[in-house]
Amino acid sequence: MVIDKPLRGVKVVDFGQYMAAPAVAMMLADLGALVIHIDPPSGPLWDTPANATLQRNKQIVNLDLKTAEGQEAALTLIEEADIVIEGFRPGVMQRLGVDFTALRQAQPDLITLSMPGFASDDELRRDWRAFESVISASSGVFSDMGLNRILMGVNPSFSPLPLGSAYATVIAAASVISALFSRAKTGIGDQIEVPLASALMEGLGYNSLHIENGPERYKTLRQQEIERRRIEGLPMNVSYETLQEFLDPFFRNYKCKDGRMFYVVCPSHRGHVRRCLETLGLYDELVAEGFADQLDVYTSSQDWPHDVSLGLYPLPREWADHIAERMKAVFLTRTTKEWERIFGRGRFPGSPQRWLQEWINDDHAETAGLMVEVNDPVYGVMTQPAPLVWMQECGEAMLKPNPRWWISFDQALNEMRSLPTRLPRRRTQLQGKGWLDGIRIVDLCNVIAGPHSTAFLARFGAEVIKIDPASPQYDPTNTVIYGLTHMRSKRSCLLDFRPPAGREALNQLIRSADVVVWNATDEQVQRFGFDAASLKAINPQAIFCQLDCFGGIRTGPRSNYPGYDDLVQATTGVMLRFGGGMDTPEEHAHVGTIDVMCGFAAAMGIATALFARTHTGHAYRPRTSLAALSGLLQLPYCYDYPRRGLFDEPSGPETPGLNDLTRFYQASDGYVLLCAYEKDLPRLAALEEFAGLDDCPVDNRAAFLATIFATARAEDWVNWLQTADIGAAVCETLETIRAYNSHPPFETDTYSPQGTFSFTRYEDHPSGHVITQADPHAVRVTESIIATPRPGQKYGQSTRAILREANQDESRIDTLLAEGIASESWGNMYLPD
């Protein structure tokens, strides 16, 4: 049976420019929506080949919104639309005659999306010229690029990756489709705002988390070295080579026979560590020396009989050095390609370091459908990132996107009018409901991407039941500490679904669920009975969302290889760009860089499937992967065509910026980021402080500007430059942003985001520690509500209650607990010390 794309019939008007807003519309178009993109008569404001990707599957109309005729044409198109998207500073669209508030009063069923750089109620920054790098600098990205950069003394550190736009894209797409699902039931749309800086801070939620007086056992060797140097007053000047010796042996690069680097990511998981060491021929020798699976890492470290064990992270220094030296010698015996096959088939994570150009043209990327070819009218046959989210039922059709094409206003209007709008009888209001109220989700996921997808949906009213194994495979870093962020507002049940008795209890939960989510490979999905036929036999209306590492629409040679965020960074070129070369690869240091994006993308897929089920009755199977999201993270550079120039985007730790006009400059009290174009030079030179800049030779411009910026404070420079409408920002730190934007827990059940940044400080967190963490601050709504997040339960706290809901009587529950199929706790402490 041929299944249509799930958004077929949805009509979108896209006013977006640059990346984030057009990328949201691109995701909707990939899934079948009719998208009319509006450009000014002179063309897009961002002149880049990436527009061929951003505008695929769209029809482009050129309108001059500065004229009455252009405004009238835009409003006529909007009258036919379901969704309208824009990405300008607050108030710009209103000045151009497109007022979303007024439009929704006339069309209550309309869904509008605004994506400003900073929140519309941010009095300080709302009118700033908010380029990508300005948002990153203001959000602490460049000053908190990880422990490596701190030890190397490279701070701040520039990255060209569009983190803010990437996070905002998938957050906004998931929000818009959730609102569309709600509208399908109520007839009422919504007015949504997703500020890019707020979305970026949500994406950094695992990095900005602060645990006061956290247990020492979780401090890595790098953290210990940073503390030692600060206490002893030593400089942060560690070389790249020396830095490698502070890395865990199961979380680092190794040089191989072909001279290339191979990245191993096996820490924290007992099975991965053991299979790795067994394959390398080191396991038996290390066990004889005292390295074995001896510890219950969920007990206090004071009670451990030994200081080392499989799955312990981080390892003590002496063991880390010893194991790393043995592994270095073994890796030199084979090439990276050989090791990739050995690791993948052995079911433990590792990958060669590749450049982005290699990934775009990689056999797996092509075979699995992670890259697609589009015959663009400007650049010819282009290789582009494939759809970020797809439905398994119509994935093949999504691999053949249409190139962008230009049409007239009349043609666009006819296209819009040819599709009827289907709405239920309208209610007067949503009556204090979330978009997803009444939706039940069973979450079988681990680590970050999968659990984060359901945590995002919980804010809109979905009930999430989190299922984890009765006996943990991961150490507390990957469960409890990460769970401080993604376990919020969920109930926790510890249940093994491999034994028949555990699977039957899980099946009972699935029978009452709308959605099941699991991060697993195709092989695991088939082996454990979550394929379409098996799940349909349990609950034919249950939506199954699958996330994995290397999956695509088709099966490729590495589709069933396991992996994590860092592994995809290595595979797709992120680490080589960040580190600068094959001999110096370095992870893009933010925890969950791609993981969190993938979680938001999965949430978008789930919302899309829920919407489609309302009018087709079909339970789609949404899917995404970390490898797919790497295309969004690198979208400004992720394309190839015959006449493409060099892949020479800025790379390496010493890169201060994109060019002389977009880079860091040392002010009298810190660093300021200047962000300007050549066309901004006259306005910049007109400022008294920059007199003579227009006469300065290009080769001397950086030195000229450096001398000027050193004469005043960074904050003063930003005020002067932004007043002149020139992009600039202080390079803030996450610590400073958290300190100035923290508040006690909200006492209401409904959360109302205000300003750009927000953190909650829990003095009485159930972990026993004072916890400060980022709020769900990126999505602001008018009609619906957002639920205030609750601190995550201790793992297993709701096991009995959830098993009762699975029709297990008390006697049966006692048996499941006695047999170790279920558990009410992994240990006595919430966070083992």
ChimeraX attribute file (.defattr): number of C-alpha atoms within 10 A of each C-alpha:
attribute: neighborCount
match mode: 1-to-1
recipient: residues
	/A:1	4
	/A:2	6
	/A:3	14
	/A:4	16
	/A:5	21
	/A:6	27
	/A:7	19
	/A:8	15
	/A:9	17
	/A:10	22
	/A:11	27
	/A:12	26
	/A:13	26
	/A:14	28
	/A:15	21
	/A:16	24
	/A:17	21
	/A:18	21
	/A:19	23
	/A:20	29
	/A:21	27
	/A:22	24
	/A:23	28
	/A:24	26
	/A:25	33
	/A:26	26
	/A:27	24
	/A:28	28
	/A:29	28
	/A:30	28
	/A:31	27
	/A:32	21
	/A:33	21
	/A:34	25
	/A:35	28
	/A:36	30
	/A:37	26
	/A:38	24
	/A:39	19
	/A:40	16
	/A:41	11
	/A:42	9
	/A:43	13
	/A:44	15
	/A:45	11
	/A:46	11
	/A:47	9
	/A:48	11
	/A:49	19
	/A:50	18
	/A:51	19
	/A:52	22
	/A:53	25
	/A:54	25
	/A:55	23
	/A:56	25
	/A:57	26
	/A:58	28
	/A:59	23
	/A:60	22
	/A:61	22
	/A:62	18
	/A:63	22
	/A:64	18
	/A:65	21
	/A:66	12
	/A:67	11
	/A:68	12
	/A:69	11
	/A:70	18
	/A:71	16
	/A:72	15
	/A:73	16
	/A:74	22
	/A:75	15
	/A:76	13
	/A:77	22
	/A:78	23
	/A:79	16
	/A:80	22
	/A:81	25
	/A:82	22
	/A:83	25
	/A:84	24
	/A:85	25
	/A:86	24
	/A:87	25
	/A:88	20
	/A:89	20
	/A:90	21
	/A:91	14
	/A:92	15
	/A:93	17
	/A:94	12
	/A:95	11
	/A:96	15
	/A:97	17
	/A:98	18
	/A:99	14
	/A:100	22
	/A:101	15
	/A:102	11
	/A:103	17
	/A:104	17
	/A:105	10
	/A:106	11
	/A:107	18
	/A:108	21
	/A:109	22
	/A:110	26
	/A:111	25
	/A:112	25
	/A:113	26
	/A:114	26
	/A:115	29
	/A:116	26
	/A:117	31
	/A:118	28
	/A:119	29
	/A:120	21
	/A:121	13
	/A:122	13
	/A:123	11
	/A:124	12
	/A:125	18
	/A:126	20
	/A:127	21
	/A:128	25
	/A:129	24
	/A:130	26
	/A:131	19
	/A:132	22
	/A:133	28
	/A:134	24
	/A:135	28
	/A:136	29
	/A:137	26
	/A:138	24
	/A:139	28
	/A:140	24
	/A:141	27
	/A:142	22
	/A:143	23
	/A:144	23
	/A:145	24
	/A:146	18
	/A:147	17
	/A:148	23
	/A:149	22
	/A:150	20
	/A:151	21
	/A:152	17
	/A:153	16
	/A:154	18
	/A:155	18
	/A:156	26
	/A:157	24
	/A:158	27
	/A:159	24
	/A:160	20
	/A:161	23
	/A:162	21
	/A:163	28
	/A:164	30
	/A:165	29
	/A:166	27
	/A:167	30
	/A:168	32
	/A:169	29
	/A:170	30
	/A:171	27
	/A:172	31
	/A:173	28
	/A:174	26
	/A:175	28
	/A:176	28
	/A:177	25
	/A:178	26
	/A:179	29
	/A:180	28
	/A:181	23
	/A:182	25
	/A:183	25
	/A:184	21
	/A:185	16
	/A:186	19
	/A:187	21
	/A:188	26
	/A:189	28
	/A:190	26
	/A:191	22
	/A:192	23
	/A:193	25
	/A:194	29
	/A:195	31
	/A:196	32
	/A:197	31
	/A:198	30
	/A:199	30
	/A:200	26
	/A:201	31
	/A:202	25
	/A:203	29
	/A:204	24
	/A:205	24
	/A:206	23
	/A:207	21
	/A:208	23
	/A:209	20
	/A:210	18
	/A:211	18
	/A:212	12
	/A:213	9
	/A:214	15
	/A:215	14
	/A:216	10
	/A:217	15
	/A:218	17
	/A:219	14
	/A:220	19
	/A:221	19
	/A:222	19
	/A:223	15
	/A:224	12
	/A:225	16
	/A:226	18
	/A:227	12
	/A:228	12
	/A:229	14
	/A:230	11
	/A:231	9
	/A:232	8
	/A:233	9
	/A:234	10
	/A:235	12
	/A:236	16
	/A:237	15
	/A:238	15
	/A:239	12
	/A:240	17
	/A:241	10
	/A:242	11
	/A:243	17
	/A:244	19
	/A:245	17
	/A:246	19
	/A:247	21
	/A:248	25
	/A:249	26
	/A:250	26
	/A:251	19
	/A:252	23
	/A:253	26
	/A:254	23
	/A:255	22
	/A:256	22
	/A:257	14
	/A:258	12
	/A:259	14
	/A:260	18
	/A:261	25
	/A:262	27
	/A:263	28
	/A:264	25
	/A:265	25
	/A:266	24
	/A:267	24
	/A:268	23
	/A:269	19
	/A:270	20
	/A:271	17
	/A:272	24
	/A:273	21
	/A:274	19
	/A:275	17
	/A:276	25
	/A:277	17
	/A:278	13
	/A:279	13
	/A:280	15
	/A:281	14
	/A:282	16
	/A:283	18
	/A:284	13
	/A:285	12
	/A:286	16
	/A:287	13
	/A:288	9
	/A:289	9
	/A:290	15
	/A:291	18
	/A:292	18
	/A:293	15
	/A:294	15
	/A:295	18
	/A:296	18
	/A:297	23
	/A:298	20
	/A:299	16
	/A:300	16
	/A:301	17
	/A:302	9
	/A:303	10
	/A:304	13
	/A:305	10
	/A:306	13
	/A:307	15
	/A:308	21
	/A:309	19
	/A:310	22
	/A:311	27
	/A:312	24
	/A:313	24
	/A:314	22
	/A:315	26
	/A:316	15
	/A:317	15
	/A:318	8
	/A:319	17
	/A:320	19
	/A:321	16
	/A:322	12
	/A:323	19
	/A:324	19
	/A:325	13
	/A:326	15
	/A:327	18
	/A:328	15
	/A:329	12
	/A:330	16
	/A:331	19
	/A:332	16
	/A:333	14
	/A:334	14
	/A:335	18
	/A:336	25
	/A:337	14
	/A:338	13
	/A:339	19
	/A:340	21
	/A:341	16
	/A:342	17
	/A:343	21
	/A:344	19
	/A:345	14
	/A:346	15
	/A:347	17
	/A:348	23
	/A:349	26
	/A:350	32
	/A:351	26
	/A:352	25
	/A:353	29
	/A:354	24
	/A:355	20
	/A:356	25
	/A:357	16
	/A:358	14
	/A:359	20
	/A:360	23
	/A:361	14
	/A:362	16
	/A:363	15
	/A:364	21
	/A:365	27
	/A:366	19
	/A:367	18
	/A:368	20
	/A:369	24
	/A:370	29
	/A:371	27
	/A:372	22
	/A:373	22
	/A:374	23
	/A:375	17
	/A:376	19
	/A:377	13
	/A:378	11
	/A:379	15
	/A:380	15
	/A:381	16
	/A:382	23
	/A:383	21
	/A:384	24
	/A:385	24
	/A:386	28
	/A:387	28
	/A:388	26
	/A:389	30
	/A:390	31
	/A:391	25
	/A:392	20
	/A:393	18
	/A:394	19
	/A:395	22
	/A:396	13
	/A:397	17
	/A:398	22
	/A:399	20
	/A:400	15
	/A:401	20
	/A:402	18
	/A:403	21
	/A:404	22
	/A:405	16
	/A:406	15
	/A:407	13
	/A:408	12
	/A:409	20
	/A:410	12
	/A:411	13
	/A:412	20
	/A:413	18
	/A:414	12
	/A:415	17
	/A:416	25
	/A:417	15
	/A:418	11
	/A:419	15
	/A:420	11
	/A:421	13
	/A:422	12
	/A:423	13
	/A:424	11
	/A:425	11
	/A:426	16
	/A:427	13
	/A:428	10
	/A:429	14
	/A:430	19
	/A:431	10
	/A:432	11
	/A:433	18
	/A:434	23
	/A:435	29
	/A:436	21
	/A:437	14
	/A:438	12
	/A:439	18
	/A:440	21
	/A:441	27
	/A:442	22
	/A:443	25
	/A:444	19
	/A:445	22
	/A:446	22
	/A:447	20
	/A:448	25
	/A:449	30
	/A:450	29
	/A:451	27
	/A:452	28
	/A:453	28
	/A:454	32
	/A:455	26
	/A:456	24
	/A:457	27
	/A:458	25
	/A:459	25
	/A:460	22
	/A:461	21
	/A:462	23
	/A:463	23
	/A:464	25
	/A:465	24
	/A:466	27
	/A:467	23
	/A:468	23
	/A:469	20
	/A:470	22
	/A:471	15
	/A:472	16
	/A:473	17
	/A:474	22
	/A:475	21
	/A:476	23
	/A:477	17
	/A:478	17
	/A:479	21
	/A:480	23
	/A:481	20
	/A:482	22
	/A:483	23
	/A:484	23
	/A:485	22
	/A:486	25
	/A:487	27
	/A:488	21
	/A:489	24
	/A:490	24
	/A:491	21
	/A:492	26
	/A:493	27
	/A:494	28
	/A:495	29
	/A:496	22
	/A:497	21
	/A:498	13
	/A:499	10
	/A:500	11
	/A:501	17
	/A:502	17
	/A:503	17
	/A:504	16
	/A:505	22
	/A:506	20
	/A:507	17
	/A:508	17
	/A:509	23
	/A:510	22
	/A:511	17
	/A:512	18
	/A:513	20
	/A:514	22
	/A:515	24
	/A:516	25
	/A:517	25
	/A:518	21
	/A:519	24
	/A:520	22
	/A:521	21
	/A:522	18
	/A:523	12
	/A:524	14
	/A:525	15
	/A:526	14
	/A:527	10
	/A:528	12
	/A:529	12
	/A:530	18
	/A:531	16
	/A:532	18
	/A:533	11
	/A:534	13
	/A:535	19
	/A:536	16
	/A:537	10
	/A:538	16
	/A:539	18
	/A:540	16
	/A:541	21
	/A:542	25
	/A:543	26
	/A:544	24
	/A:545	25
	/A:546	26
	/A:547	27
	/A:548	26
	/A:549	28
	/A:550	28
	/A:551	30
	/A:552	32
	/A:553	27
	/A:554	17
	/A:555	15
	/A:556	18
	/A:557	15
	/A:558	20
	/A:559	22
	/A:560	20
	/A:561	24
	/A:562	22
	/A:563	23
	/A:564	22
	/A:565	23
	/A:566	29
	/A:567	27
	/A:568	27
	/A:569	28
	/A:570	29
	/A:571	25
	/A:572	27
	/A:573	21
	/A:574	27
	/A:575	29
	/A:576	26
	/A:577	29
	/A:578	26
	/A:579	19
	/A:580	18
	/A:581	15
	/A:582	18
	/A:583	17
	/A:584	18
	/A:585	25
	/A:586	28
	/A:587	23
	/A:588	24
	/A:589	18
	/A:590	19
	/A:591	21
	/A:592	23
	/A:593	24
	/A:594	29
	/A:595	28
	/A:596	27
	/A:597	28
	/A:598	32
	/A:599	29
	/A:600	29
	/A:601	34
	/A:602	32
	/A:603	32
	/A:604	31
	/A:605	31
	/A:606	33
	/A:607	27
	/A:608	27
	/A:609	26
	/A:610	29
	/A:611	25
	/A:612	22
	/A:613	18
	/A:614	14
	/A:615	11
	/A:616	12
	/A:617	12
	/A:618	17
	/A:619	23
	/A:620	29
	/A:621	22
	/A:622	28
	/A:623	27
	/A:624	30
	/A:625	31
	/A:626	30
	/A:627	28
	/A:628	29
	/A:629	28
	/A:630	28
	/A:631	24
	/A:632	28
	/A:633	22
	/A:634	20
	/A:635	21
	/A:636	20
	/A:637	20
	/A:638	23
	/A:639	25
	/A:640	20
	/A:641	17
	/A:642	10
	/A:643	8
	/A:644	11
	/A:645	8
	/A:646	7
	/A:647	13
	/A:648	8
	/A:649	12
	/A:650	19
	/A:651	21
	/A:652	19
	/A:653	22
	/A:654	15
	/A:655	18
	/A:656	20
	/A:657	21
	/A:658	17
	/A:659	14
	/A:660	22
	/A:661	20
	/A:662	18
	/A:663	20
	/A:664	29
	/A:665	24
	/A:666	19
	/A:667	22
	/A:668	13
	/A:669	12
	/A:670	17
	/A:671	24
	/A:672	29
	/A:673	30
	/A:674	25
	/A:675	25
	/A:676	20
	/A:677	13
	/A:678	9
	/A:679	8
	/A:680	15
	/A:681	15
	/A:682	11
	/A:683	14
	/A:684	20
	/A:685	15
	/A:686	14
	/A:687	14
	/A:688	8
	/A:689	15
	/A:690	16
	/A:691	13
	/A:692	12
	/A:693	19
	/A:694	15
	/A:695	9
	/A:696	14
	/A:697	10
	/A:698	12
	/A:699	9
	/A:700	11
	/A:701	15
	/A:702	16
	/A:703	13
	/A:704	16
	/A:705	19
	/A:706	15
	/A:707	12
	/A:708	15
	/A:709	21
	/A:710	17
	/A:711	14
	/A:712	14
	/A:713	17
	/A:714	23
	/A:715	18
	/A:716	13
	/A:717	21
	/A:718	20
	/A:719	17
	/A:720	14
	/A:721	21
	/A:722	18
	/A:723	13
	/A:724	16
	/A:725	17
	/A:726	22
	/A:727	25
	/A:728	31
	/A:729	30
	/A:730	24
	/A:731	27
	/A:732	21
	/A:733	20
	/A:734	20
	/A:735	14
	/A:736	11
	/A:737	18
	/A:738	22
	/A:739	14
	/A:740	11
	/A:741	15
	/A:742	18
	/A:743	14
	/A:744	11
	/A:745	18
	/A:746	14
	/A:747	8
	/A:748	9
	/A:749	12
	/A:750	16
	/A:751	18
	/A:752	17
	/A:753	19
	/A:754	14
	/A:755	18
	/A:756	26
	/A:757	27
	/A:758	23
	/A:759	24
	/A:760	18
	/A:761	22
	/A:762	20
	/A:763	14
	/A:764	11
	/A:765	16
	/A:766	16
	/A:767	20
	/A:768	15
	/A:769	18
	/A:770	16
	/A:771	21
	/A:772	24
	/A:773	22
	/A:774	25
	/A:775	22
	/A:776	25
	/A:777	25
	/A:778	28
	/A:779	20
	/A:780	24
	/A:781	18
	/A:782	12
	/A:783	19
	/A:784	22
	/A:785	21
	/A:786	24
	/A:787	19
	/A:788	22
	/A:789	23
	/A:790	15
	/A:791	20
	/A:792	21
	/A:793	22
	/A:794	24
	/A:795	27
	/A:796	24
	/A:797	17
	/A:798	21
	/A:799	25
	/A:800	22
	/A:801	14
	/A:802	22
	/A:803	24
	/A:804	16
	/A:805	14
	/A:806	18
	/A:807	14
	/A:808	18
	/A:809	12
	/A:810	12
	/A:811	9
	/A:812	14
	/A:813	21
	/A:814	15
	/A:815	13
	/A:816	20
	/A:817	18
	/A:818	11
	/A:819	10
	/A:820	16
	/A:821	22
	/A:822	27
	/A:823	26
	/A:824	18
	/A:825	20
	/A:826	21
	/A:827	16
	/A:828	11
	/A:829	16
	/A:830	19
	/A:831	23
	/A:832	19
	/A:833	16
